[in-house]
Amino acid sequence: MQTWNEPFLAEQFHLTTTHRTDALLSIKASDLLKARHAEQLVQTYAPLIKAHDQKPVGTYAASWLSGLALGLQYALSVWNVAIRIPLDQLTIELYDADGYVQFSFVVDEWHKAEGPSTSTARSAWRAEQYRQFYGHTLRPLFQVLADATGNPLKMIWGQLPTRFNYYLDTFVQEAREEAIRQRLRDDYAALCDELDGECFGLPKNPFAVKVRWVEDMRDPNKQVRLKNQCCLYYQTGDGQYCYTCPRLKEDERAARRQAALQA
């Protein structure tokens, strides 16, 4: 059975107890709920990603914040451990890694609790962990991102399902025991099916989406997932629509495919 591993959380999800000495910006998550601090994040991050306006800050930051959610999901399923992340004990830091700006999530201390072993008790415990994290940690942060960047809240939440589907596949493939693989599947199914939209500030659960597939750009024998929502990469620098962007027209996607195969 795999056990609690702090270096793994730092490496995979940027979740740590160590502050960066080279941080370009460091903001307490609870302070980020104030408009002036949210604007500070927008004004700092937008030029670093060469954003044409403030909107890509919302989608990019949400994608990074999915690391918190994925860290929770991994700990919950693989280690059967819940991580509580109060906003007043979380610091969000931006730093440069060889020209690529990354986020680090620094907790003052670990608040963790082992889950029950019986299925009925664990189901109730799991539901409570989800409600606490999504309702009280991530929802306020995503709402302020939506407000500060002018993106619909649905679009902010929409950055998570694609990443979750990809990483959950990876987690399952890397799990050493069938019991853990099944728990990964069951816990993610519960996240998608058992929480109502109110927990996220939306009419419906943003994880309850249908996955759509398209032919891989370079291998016609493979399929890749379409993104659930546009990440607004095309609104940064010289960016364009991603191959898996839901906004890309199918004839344009086919042309990209053909060009890649002929390259």
C-alpha angles and dihedrals in degrees: 000000000000116000140203111306119183097184089054092054090051095047099043104031105019087240111143148137093232122096119220117245090203098050115150089199133008120188131169107239091230089055090051088070088070114088096233093054092045088053089050089057091048094048092047099043101039097070091042090062092036090241116185089217138347098284099085088056088067096050096040094047091047090053090053092046088056083077088072090052094046091049090053091047093050094047091046096051105030100035099022087231127132120216118207114204112188111195093231089058097047127085122194114211132185121206140168119249108186093319095319116106114224137182127235123195113209120193119198090224138343116269104190137153132188116242127236119270098221117084098231095049091043093052091056091044092049092051090053092051090052093048092049096048101039096035100041107023111028102027095061091047093048092047092054090048090053092048095046096046103034095240122138111257088236090061092051092052089041091072091071109061096062092050092044093052091050096046095041088057088051093047091051093048092050097044112111098209132052090224090060092045090053093047090052089054094044095047092050091047088053091051090052099041110028106049119079124222094256090074088063098037090250137109090248140017107277091214092060095088135130114247114230123201134205134183114279111258094235104024119050089194093064134069127212130194121255112233113260092227134008112267092207093238087144088066093061128080110313091334125148135193110298116245089247095044113129088220094061113103115240094239090054090048090051091050090052089050093051092048091050093050091050095047 
